[in-house]
Amino acid sequence: MTPYRFVHVTTPLSEDQQAEIIALWQRGGAIIEDTESRLDQVSFVAYTETDEIVGVASCQIQPGLYSALPVHTLRVFVAEHHRQSLLAFELLAHLGEALIDQSRSKGLAQAVGLSAVIETDIVNQRGAILCSRTFQFAINKFPVTFLFTGFSREGSPEYTHYFELGDLERNTASKEQPATPTSGMDLVFLGPESAETLKKDVGEILIEQRGIPSPQLDQYVAQKLVIAIFEQGVMQAVCLLVPQFIREMNATLFGLMLFPAGAKDSAPIDQSKFHQVIFEHMNTAFQGNPEEAIGLFILFATKTDQPIFDPITRFYYHGRDQKGQELRIRFFDEARVQVPARPSIT
């Protein structure tokens, strides 16, 4: 049982509370640019049994580091002699749960989720951090999962919990979700020893759908993983996996390009099952190793109408580049990313 008492701030802080919070910040060396504004953002206060304020949690709505989507950015500050406990996480759990409850109310969807930048030396000491972190505290009605979305300029990791992801977790907790049908599918990796007929069939799809001149085909696929996807013995699609270093994540991901066979001659094919079977295979091969790729990404030419978190493919929206291309990512299970060295402060 927690030794702290948590109070939700629903009315303006009293002058005594403001003075005690300011003193907490000053004793702990917090850098506060606008004290009055930060006091207005305080949402939860933690007290000891002797009614001493030892921690505060606050939030404001602003764009995420990379997605530019409006999110509740969370801040927490804890007294120095209480930082070895779980107080910081308990404060964030209380604040996060309150905001999640608020998001369920109609007309209050001002933000798409919760975002927290972890500014602590513990991150540096660990060297590699998980790309997906799930927390369950007594205050949480359901587990809350945060996804790694990138590093700040100072080298601090940003994690985001999307409200849509929370809906998926709640549904999964209440009933088992039907799995995407991937049984009966086979993946065949192309290499120098592959059958010439398979190389020819794959080459025809790439030439037709990518417009690649036949003499340049070998050079085009040389730096890519090329996979033919078969279902009941019939080739359904060709996949190219292109390793690419994502600077903002300080990690390598596989770019996923998928080309259904006979796309011009038949109705559009639901590609989600292909994405799923490819992910399952690559996840088995690469999960958990920060020295290798940490997941898959899909790049769309323009903005899509997909939800922020797709409950079928489990890819989530990460942002758009300067060309307006939309980036969606899915991490491997237990994937970790190397923490970049923070700039030294002199």
N, C-alpha and C positions, 0 to 999 in steps of 0.2 A: 504494500500500500504506500502511495506517495506521501512524503512528509510535508508536501506543500499544499497551499490553498490557492485555487485559481479563481480569479474574478473577471467576468466578462465586462468590459467597459462599454456601457450603452448610453451613458450620460457624460457630459463634460467632466474632466478630472477636477477635483478640488485643488485649491492652492497648495495645501499640504501635500497632496499626492504628487502634484507637479514638481514641487521642491524636492521631494524624496527621489523621484525618478531622475531628475537632473543631477542630483548628488550621486546616484548610482552610476550614471553615465560618466561623470567626472572622475569618480574613484577608479573606474575600470578603463579609463583612457579612450572612451568612445569618441569618434570624430563626427560631430553633429554640425552640419552647415547651417541649418535653420531649425533652431530649437522649438519654436512655436509650432511650426508645421509638423515636426516629428511627434510632438506631444498630441497633436490632433489625430495622428495616425495610430496611436496606441490602442490596441483592441483587447489585450489580455494582460493581467498583472498577476505575478506569483508572489505569495506571502509565505513567510515561515510561521511556525506556531506562535511566535512572539510578535506577529504582525509587522515584521520587517519586510519591505519590498526587496526581493532579490533577483527579479527577472521581469522583463516586459517583452511582449510580442506586438508588432505593428504591421500594417500593410497599406499599400496604395495600388491603384490601377495604373499600369504603364505597359509599354510594349515589351515583349520578351526580347532577350538578347539577340536572337537570330530570326525567330518566326515573325516578329513585328506584330503578333497578335496581342490584343489586350489581355493581360493576366494580372492577378493579384500577386504583387511581389511581396514576399514575406520577410520580415526582419525580426531577429530575436537578440536580446542582450541579457546576459546573466552575470551576476556578481562573481568576482574572481574565485572566491572560496566555495562556490557552488558549481563550478564548471566541470568537475569530474563526475557529477551525477547525470541523470537523464533529464534534468530540468529543461534544457534547451529544446529537446525533442518533445517533451510533454507540452511545453508552451506552443510549439508549432502544431502539435496534434490538436490541441484545443481550438486554436485559431483556424486551422484547416477544416476541422469538422464543422465549425460555425459557418464558414464560407461555403462549404459543400451543401449544408442544409439550406442556406440562402439561395444557392443556385437552383435548387429544386422548385423554388417559388416562382410562379409565372411573373414575367415582367422584370425580374431582377438579374437576368443573364447579361450583366455588364461586362463580364470577363469570361474567358473560355477555360480558365483553370487557375492553378496556384503555382507560383514559381519561387524558388529559393536559391540564392547564391551562397554556397558554403565557404565562408572565409575563416578558415582555421588551419593552424599548423599541422593538425592531425592528418589532413589531406596530403600535405607534402611528405609527411613521415611514412605514409603508407605506400606512396609511389605509384600505385595503380588502384583505381576505384571501380566499383560495379557500375554498369550502365543502366541498370534497373534496380530500384530499391523499394521494397514493400515494408510498411510499418503497420503495426497493430498495437495501439494503446487502449487503455480502458475506455477512454472518451470516444474512440472511433467505433461507429456502428458496424463498419466493414473495413477490411484492410485497405490501406491507401498506398498506391504505387506511384512513385515518381520516376520519370525517365530522364536520363542525361541528355541535355540539349546543347552543351558546349561550354567553353571556358571564357571567362571575362578577360579583359586585357591584363588584369593582375594575376591571372592563372588560377582563379577560383572557379570550381565547377558550378554550373547552373543545372538544377533539376526542376522538372515541371510535371505536375499532376493535372491531367485534363479531365474536366467534368464528364465528358463522354466516356473516358476510360473507366471512371468510377461507376457509371451505369452498367458497363459491361461486367465489371467485377461483381456488382450486386446481383445481376442476372445469373452469372455463373455460380454464385454462392447459393442461389435459391433453386436452381435446376441445371442439370447438365446440358451444355449447348451441343447441338449436333455438329460433328466434325466435318470439315470439308472432305468430300470423297476423293482420297488420293490412292487408295488401295487399287492394285491392278496396274499402276503406272510404273514404268521402268525408265531410269536415266542411263544414257549411254554417252560417256565422254569421248570426244573425238581426239585422236592422236595419230602419229605417223603410222601406227600399226593397224588403224581402223580399216574396215573393208572399203574398197574403192566405190562400191555401190552406195554405201552410206555417205561417204564424202561427197559423191555426186549429188545425192538427194538433198543433203544439207546445203551444198553450194548453190543449187538452183533456187532454194528459198531465200538465201541471203542476196543473191544476185537480183532476184525479182523484187524483193521488198526493201532492199537497201540501195539498189541501183549501183552495185559495185561491179566494175568491169571484171570479166572473168580472169584476165592475167594478174589482177591485183588481189584476188581472193585469198591466196595463201598468206600474203603479207598482212592482209587485214585481220585475219584470225590468229596470227602468230603470237600476239601478246594477250590473248583472251582465252578464257576457259569456254569451250564450245560444247554444249550438251544437247543431245537429241532426246526428246521426251516421247515415249511410246505408251500407248494405251491399248491393251489387248492385241499387241503385235503391230499396231499401225502407228506410224509417226504422226504425232499431233502438233508438235511445235519444236522450234529451235531456240535455244537460249544462249546468250552470250553474257558471261560474267567478266566484267572489266575492273580490276583492282584500281582504286583511286584513293589518294591521300586527301582526307578532308581536314583542312587546316584548322578550322574552328573547333574541331573535335580532337585534334592531335592524334588522329587514328586513320587506319585504312579500312574502307568498306568496299564491297563488291557492287559495282553498278550492274543492275539487272536489265538486260534488253531481251525482250521476248517476241518471237515472230511465229504466230500460228501458221501451220501448214495449210495451204489452200485458202488463205484468208480472202482472196479476191473472188473465190468461186462459191463461197458458202456464207451463211448468216454469221454475224459476229459471235465469237466464242467467249464464254465466261473464263477470263484468264486467272481468276482467283485460285482455282485448283492447281494451276501450273505454278503460281507464286508459292503456294503452300508446299508442294512436293519439293520444289527447289530449295526452299528454306529448310525443310526438314533434313535434307541431305547435307547442305552446307553447315547447318547448325551442329550436326554430329561431328563433322570434320574440324570445325574451327572454334567451338564455344569455349569461352573462358581464358583464352590465351591473348594477353595484351600485345604480344609481339606480332600477332597475325591480324587478319581482318576481323572486325568486331560485329559485322552485320551486313545487310543488303540495303541498297538504296535504289529507288526508281526515280528517274527524272522525266517529268512531263513538259511538253513544249509550252503549254499555257496553263493558266489556273484551271483546276478541276472543280467539280461539284461534289467531290467525295467528302465525307465527314472528316473532322480533324483526326479521329482515330477510327480506322476501319475495323469493325468487329470481325470481319471474315478473314482478311489478309493479315490483320494486326500491324499494318504499316501506319505510321502516323505522320502528319504534316510537320515539316521542319522549317519551311520558309521558301522564298523565291530568290533567285539570283538576279543580277543586273539585266539579264536578258528576259526576265519574266518567267523563267522555267521554274516549275514547282518541284520541290524535293521532298520525297517521302522515304522514311527509314524504318527498318525493323532490326533490332539488335538480336544477336544470338543469345541463347540462354546462358546465364552466368558470365556474359561478356564483360571484360574489364578494359579500361583505357588508361594509358600512361598519363600521369599528371605532369604537365610541362613545368620546368623550373621557373619559379617566380622571380621577377626582377629584384635584385638586392636593393634595400633601402639604406642610403648612406646619409 
